Amino acid sequence: MTYAHWTRVSEWPLAAAALVFFGIYAWLVIGEPPTALEITIEVVLVIIWAMFVVDYVARLVLTTNRLQWFVRHLHLLAIVILPFFRPLYLIRLVSLVGLLSKASAFRGQVTMYLVTASSMLILIASVAILDVEQDAPGALITSFGDAIWWAFVTITTVGYGDLYPVTTAGRLVAAGLMVAGIALLGSVTATFASWFVERVAAPATAAPATSEPATAAVTRGDEHDQEAGNAPQSAAEASAASSRGSGGTPSA
């Protein structure tokens, strides 16, 4: 089995596992699961964690340059080892969106990636910040509504300052969301700038295309006139040659 084949086969199962994991994680943070389901929840979380461990090991074994792959995918290792980063499993769904939009234009794919990634990051950051802040002394983010508002403000780099994390873990979540927000805003700006330049340049590129048929018609007209002008000259030359051949003088 090759690296590409493993990636293609594991795409859907990992996306489903990421969605289930985030649902359970959000339920544990926002709601209060019954005590009778604690063992079941723990078993499901261990199974999902094992799935991503197997995926990480398989990718590392199947890749051609293991050292380069290891350096470039340290975030996957952190997601597998550190429970704090496990909500980032949901980012796997971005690749699923890529599979569903392969037939779309490139700008459409970029838009879908940006919208999906932004929504996922906001949800993940909201649940994560609520998990580490809601029981902390002097915490300002104590409800899911506050967490959503804080995530929106942070990812857009607005930063009103009305809500902010007071724990070290919360500040790490905020720092990661800020970096992601800057990257997403840069992608949106680049996509919009590309679209705007194409719209402005469209009339300029369309003008030569409309004048091409007229130029071709003029060229064909010149060729026709040239052939018409050469026709009498060819007849006169033929008459003179016939007269010289018969030895007589051309009659009027």
N, C-alpha and C positions, 0 to 999 in steps of 0.2 A: 504494500500500500504506500502511496506517495503522500507528501505533505498536502498537496492540493486536494487529493481525494479525501483525506481525513477531514480537512476543513469543510469540504462540501457535505460530507455525510453527517458531521457533528453539528452543523449549523442550526437546524431546527430543534434537536433535543436540548442543546445548550440554551437556545433562546427561550424555550418553554421552561427550563429549569430556572433561568434567571427571573422570569416573570413570577413563578411560584415562590421563589425565595423572597422576592421583594414583597409579595403579598403577605407572606407569613411575618416578615420583619416589620412591616407597617402595622399589622395586626397586633404584634407584641408591644409595639411602642405606643400606638394610639388607643387601641382597645385593651380589654382584659380577657384573654382566653380562659376558658374553664380549666380548673386544675386537673381535671380528668384527661385533658388533651395534651398535657405538658410532655409526656413521654412520646406521644405520636409526633408532636411538633419537633422534638429533638431528633427523632429518627429521620424524619423527612429532611431536616437541615443537614444532618450528617451525610445522607445519601446525595444531596445536591452538592455538598462540598466535595465528596468523593468523585463525583462526575467531573468537576472542574480540575481536580488533581490529575485524574486520568487524562483529561484533555491537554493539560499543560505538559505532562510527561511525554505523551504521544507526539505533540508538536516538537518538543525538544529533541526527541529521538529521530523523527522523520526529517527534520530540516538538514540541509547540506552543510551549512556553516553554523555549528552549534554555539560557538562563542559569540559570534555576531548576533545571532538570534537571542541569546540569553541577555546580552547587554541592551538590546533594543526592546525587550519585553520584560523589563524589571517590574513594571506595573502589574503584569499578570502574576508574577511571583508574589508581590505584596498582597494582591487580592486573595490568593490561595492561602497564604500563611497567616495574615492578620485579619481577624474577624471584623475589625473596625471598617475595613474596606470592602467587605462582602456585598453591600448594596450596589457597588459598581458593577456587579454581574449584569445588572439590567442594561448596561450600555451595549451588551451583546445584541440587543434588539435592533440597534442601528444597522448592523450588518444584514439583519433580516429585511429591513426596509430597502437596503441596497439590492437584495435579490428580487423584491417585488417591483422595483422601478428600473430594471435594466433596459426596458424598451423605451423609456422616456428620454427626453433630451438631457444633455449634460447639466444645463442650468436647472432643470426640474429636479434632477437627482440631488444637486447641491441644496436646493430649497428644502427638499424632503429630509435630507440629512440634518440640516440646521434646525428645522422645526422639531424633528424627533429628538435630537440630542438635547436641545434646550428644554423641552418638556421633561425628559427623563432626568436631566441634571437638577431641575427645580424640584421634582418630586423626591429624588434621592436625597438631595441636600436638606429638604424640609424635614423628612423623617429622621435623617441622621442628626441634625441640629436639635431636634426635639428630644431625641433619645439621650443626648449627652447634657442637655441644658435644663430639662423640665424639673428635675429634682435637685438641682444645684442651689446652694445658698445665694440669695440675691439675684436669681435668674430673671431675665426679662422675657424670654421666649418660653412660655409655659403652655401654649395651646397650639394645635395644628394650624389654625388660622394665622396666628402670629408667625409661625414657621414659614408658611407659604409666602406671606408678605415680605418677610426678611429675605427669603430666597430670591424673589422677584427683584427687590431693591438691590441686592448684592450682585446678581448675575448681570444686571444692566449697568453696574458700576455707578449707580446714583448715590447710594449711601446716605440716607437721611439722618442716620444716627439715633433714631427713636428706639430701635431694637438692635442689640448687639450681643454676641456671646461673652460669657464671663469665665468660661472654663478653657483650659488649654486644648482639649479635644475639640471644643466648639470653634476655637480660633483656627485650628488646622482645617476644619471643614470650610470655614469662611475663606481661608487663603486659597484652597483648591477651587472653590466656586468663583472667586475673583479672577483667577488665572483662566478658568474655562470661559468666563464671561467676556474677557478681553479677546480671547481667540475667536469666540463666536461673533462678536461685534465686528472684528476684522474681516471675517469671512462674509458677513452680510454686506459690509461696505464694499468689498471687492466685487461681489456678485452684482450689486446694484450699479456700481461704476461701469462694469462690463456691459450691462444691459443699456445704460444711458449712452455710452459711447457708440454702441451699435445702432441705436435709434437715431442719433445725430448724424452718423455717417451713412445711414441708409439712403437719403435723397441724393447725396453726392455720388454714390455708387450706382444709383438707378439711372442718372442722366446719361452717361455714356452708353448704357444698354439701349435706351430709346433712340439715340441718334445713330446707332449702328445700321439699322435697316435703310435709313435715308442715305447714308454714305455708300452702302452697297448699291442702292438704286442709281446714284450719281455715277458710280464706277461703271455699272452696266450700260448706262446711257452713253458715256464716253466711248466705251468699246464699240457700241452700235454705230455711233457717228463715224468712228474711225473706219469701220468696215464699209459703211456707205460711201465714204470719201474715196476709199481705195477701189471700189467697184468700177466707176467710169474710167479711171486711169488704167485699169487692167484691160478694159474693152478697147481703149484707144491703142494700147500697146499691141494687142492682138491684131487689130486692123492693119497697123503699120507693118507688122511682121509678115502678114499675108501679102501685102502689096510688094514688099521687097522680094518675097519668094517668087511672085509671078513676073517680076521684072517690069511691071507697069507702074503708072502713077495713080495714086489713089484718086478716085473720082469724087467730085463735090457731092 
